Amino acid sequence: MAEAHSLTARARALLDPLKLDEVVLRALAEDLGSGDITTEAIFSDEVASAVILAKAPGVIAGLPVAERVFQLVDPEIEFTPHIRDGEKVATGANIATLTGRVASILRAERTALNFLQRMSGIATLTAQIVGEVSQYNVKILDTRKTAPGLRVLDKFAVRAGGGFNHRMGLYDGVLLKDNYIRAAGGIGKAVSLAREHVPMTVKIEVETTTLAEVEEAVQSGAEIIMLDNMRPAQMKQAVDLIDGRALIEASGGVTLENVREVAATGVDFISIGALTHSPKALDLSLEIHDYE
């Protein structure tokens, strides 16, 4: 197994215990409702061990989330991870071992796996894309295109895969997209209005789709310029036009297949909504053994 991608304290802080419990309890309530009638009909206090196995290769993310699911269902369940978030696993790898009441394990199983599979799918795709551009000085970013209510988990998974987080929400970054610009009366006016109302330490980012808009964004004093849905050749022209006067983000239509070509244009960041809006879940399973 490969060494885990080193998660920073800031990345780990995304899994704030109070916020995590809120997400997990909501998911458990959705699944359990008034009770697990199948489990209650068959089991009482029987104890067993179980393992979580990888049924496909990938990058694991979400072990603390899965563990918390089991703890909230039954604090007496022992959850022992055998790897760390950010670590690559092969098919058949033993990811974690559990010991506790069979009924409790079964009640928590699907919710825990749902979180772990989705987050590992995000981390796996992120790691693949990061690997494609490893020779370039560029950072892969996520977006706000996350599953409603799961943003902190989705963004944590991106970090586990070696990517970086764009703004968490509307509250922690200024990004002037087309509708803002249109309603404000142009790029210059939108930047001027934003600058009047945000602290000077906050960077202002402007979305552009043409070279003329790129030049207008530079002249307005924007610190970050997004090149939205531009072809690589046009991106390269924009990079040359900006000439270090602002940081540059490429966005729109970027995939595993074309990300290297985009990185080669010289942009500083590449944001990819597909990391979180349509990830393929990593195939994992839980198997009960050593039944008593």
N, C-alpha and C positions, 0 to 999 in steps of 0.2 A: 504493500500500500504506500502511496506517495505521502510525503509530508504535507500536513494541512497548510492551507493558505493562512497566513497570520492575520487574525482579525484584530483591528485596533480597538482601543477602549471605546472610541466613539461608535464603532460598529456594534459592539456588544451592548452599548447603552441603549440601542434601539429596542432591545427586549426588556424594557422597564417592567419590573414585576407587577405593578398595579395595572398597567395597560395590557400586559400579557394575560393576566388572570381575567380581565374583562373580555378579551377576545375568546379565550378558551372556554370560559363559562357559558358564553353565548352559543358557541358551537356545540357544547355538550347538551345544553338545553334543547337545541334544535333536534338533536339525534335521540336523546333519551325521553324527552317529553315526560309523561307520567311514570315511565319505567320501562325496563327491557323485559318484555313479557316472555320472550324465548328463553333468556338466561334464567329468569326467576322460576320458570317451570321445570328446569333441569338441575340447577346447581344451588348449593347453599354455602358451606364453608370449605369446600375442597380447595386444596392448594396445588399449584403447578408452576413449572418454569416455562418460559417462552423465549423465542429469539426473533429478532427482526432481521430479515435477510434481504440482500440486494438481488433482484431478479434481472438486473441489467447493469451495465457499467455506468458510472456517473460520479458526480460530486455531491456529497451529503451536506445538507443544511437543515436546521430545525430541530436538532436533538434536544436542546433545552425546552422547546415548545412541546415536543412529544412527551418528555419526562413530566412536564407540568400537567399535561392531560391526565396521565396515570395517577399523579399525586392528588389531584383534585377529586378524582373518582374514589381513590382509596389511598390514604397516606402511608399505609403499611406495604404498598407495593415497592419492591426494590428494583430500581432501574439502573443498570450498569452499561454505559456506552463503551464500546470497544474502539471507537475512532473519535475524531474531532470534527466539528463543522469546518467545511472547506477542504476536507480530505477526499481524494479520489478513491473509489472502490471498484472492484471487479465483480462480475456476476458471481453470486454465491457467497459474497462476503457477509460475515456476521457483524451486524452494525451495533446491536445492543442485546442484552439479556435482561429478562424480567423474572421476578419471583413474587408470587402472591396468590390471592384468592382467584380461582378461575373466573368466577362471576365478575369480579372487578376488572380483570384483564379484558374480558370480552366486552364489557360495557364501554371501555375506553378505546378499544382496538381501532375502530374505524375512524374516529375523530383524530386520534394520534397519527394514524397513517395518512389521513387526508392532508394534514399540515405538513408532515414530513415528506410526502411524495411531491406536493406542489412546490415546496421550498427547495427541495433537492433538484427538481426539474429546472427551476429558475437558475440555481447555482451551476448546474451542468451546462446549460446553454451559455450562460455568462462566461464560464471558464473556456468554452470552445471559442467564443468570439475574442476573448482576451488573448488566447493563444495565437489566433490568426494574425494579430497586430503586434505581437511581442517585439518585433524589430523596430517599431516606430515609437516615437515619443508622444503617445496619445493615450488619453484615458477614456475608457468605456463607461458611459453613464446610463442610468435608468431614467424614467420619466414619471409623471403622475398617472400614467395609464396602468393602475393597479386594481386588484380586486377590491371592491368597496368593503371597508372595515378591516382589510388585511394589509394596509400599506406598510406598516412597520415591519411585518413579517416578510413581505415581498422585497422590501429594500434591504433588509438584513441578508436575505438569500443572495441578492446581487453582490453584496460585500463578500459573502462567503465564497462566491465564484471568482473573486478577484476584480470585480468592477467597483465603480464609485457611485455615490448617490447625487443626483441633481437635487433641487429643492424638495423638501418633504411635502410642502403644501403651498397654498397661496400666501401664507403668512411669513415665509422666511426667505423670500427672494423676489426680485423684480424682473419679470419677463414680459416684455411688450410684444404680444403677438398681433396678428393681422387685425383682429376685431378691435383691440385697444387702439391701435394706430389709426385705423379708419375712423373710429368714433371721436378720437382726439383731434383729428385734422392733419395727420401726417407724423412722420417719424420725429422730426425736430420738435414739434409741439408736444408730443407724447413724452419724449425724454425730458424736456424742460419742466413739464408738470410733475413728472415722477421725481425729478431731482429736488424740486421745491418741498416735497413732502416726506422724503426718506432720509435717514441719516447719511452723512457723506461717506461713511464706511461701507455702505451697501452698494454693491456693484449693480449696474443697470445693464440688462441684456435686451437686445432688440432682434426680432425675427426679420429676416430679409429673404426675398425670392429672386431679386434681380441685382445686377451689378450697380445699377443706379441707386437702388435702395441701400446697398452695402456702403457706397460712398456717402450717402446721406447719414447713415448710422454712424460712420466714422466722424463726420463733421459735427454731429450732434454731441459727441463726447461719450458715446456708449462704451462701456468697458468690455462687454462681450457681445459678439455678433454671431447670430445663428444663421447658418446657410440652410434654408429649408427646401428640401426636395430638389436640390440642384444636382445636375449630373457632374461626375468627377471633373470633367474638363472645365466646366464653369466654376466649380469649387476652386480649382487651381488658380483660375484667373482672379477669383475673389481673394484668395490668400495673398497673391502677389499685390493686389490693389490695397489691401489692408496694411501689408508690409510692417507688421509688428505693432501697429497703433492700437490694437485691441486683441483680446483673446478670441478664438474662433471655435464655434461648435457646429458640427455637421449633424443634420437631423432629417429624418423622413426617408422611408424606403430602404434603410440599411439592413442588410441580412448577413448571415454567415458567409454567403457566397460572394458578396461584393464589398465587405467591410475592409479588406486589405487595400483595395483600389481607392476607397475613400480615405483611408489613413495615409496613403502615399501622397495625397494632395498637400499635406502639411498642416492640417487642422490640429487644434489642441485637444478637442473633445469630440466624441461621437456618441450621441444619445440615441437609444434604441428602445422604442416602446414595446416591441415584441418580447423583450426580456421578461416582462411581467404581465402583459395583457393577453398573451396566448401561449404560455409555456406548456410543453409536453411533460406531464408528471413522470417522475422516475418510478419505475416499477419496483415496488417493495412489498414484502409480505410478512405477516406475523404467524409463527407456528408454535403451538403449545406442545411441550414435551414434559417428561417426568411427572406425569399426573399422579397425585396421591389421593 
